[in-house]
Amino acid sequence: MLFYNIQIHSYVVVELKTTSFKAEYIGQLSAYVGAVNHSLKGKEDGQTIGLLICKDKNGNSLYKEVLEKAKEVYKNELCDI
């Protein structure tokens, strides 16, 4: 899913997975964020934000991916849902 936050002037890419976290999900999300940066993001827009939501054995976990460039991935666990 793709959203645009008008308060922070940033695109937000959301990917929902019904399985446990896998390392390749970061690459997929990075590719989507890179496509948004290449095709949609303007000079006035802020950093594109990627959200990856995966299911784990204890429930759902929410991970935030802030991707300044497709190669630079910063993963921070936000919370358990």
N, C-alpha and C positions, 0 to 999 in steps of 0.2 A: 504494500500500500504506500502511496505517496501523499504527503500532506505538506502544507506551507504554513509556518507559524508567522503571522503578521506582526506579532509583538517583537520578535527577535530577528525577523527578516531572514529566516532560514528554512530550507527544505528539510523535511523529516521523512526518512525512509524507514518503514516498519516491515519486518519480516517475522511471520509467525510460523513456528515449527511444532509439529505434534509429537516429536521425538526428543530424546535427550540431546544435549549439546554435543556437536561434533565440530572439530576444528575447521572442516571445509565450509561450514556455515559462515565463518568470518570472511573467507574468500568470496563467497557468493554475495554477501552484503557489501563487501568492499567494491565489487564489480558494479553493483546497482548504484552505490553512492558515486562511484566514478562516472557512470553514465549520466547521472543527474548533474554532476559538476560540469561535465563536458557539454551536455545538451541544453540544460535549463538555467543553471546558476549564472547570475549576472554579477558584475563588479560590485554592485550595491548590496548584494546578498551576503549574509553571514555564513559561517561554517556549516556545511551540511551535516546533519545528525542522523545516525543510523541506530535503530532500535531492533534488537534481536530478542525474541521471546521464544524460549524453548521449554519443553516439558522435561522434568527430571524425575527420579524415582520418588521424591518427596512431594511432588506437585509441580507447579510452574515456577520458573525463575525468569527474571527480567534482567537483561544485560543491555547496557548502553554502549554504543559504538560511536565515538566521535571521530570522524574521518576527515582530516584536513586534506589529505591526498589519498588516493586509492592504496598506496603502499604503506601509509602510516596508520596503524590501527591501535587505538587505545581502548582497552576493555576494562570496564568497571562494573562490578556486580552492584546493582542498585538495591534490590530487595527480593524477598521471596513472596510470592502471591499466595 
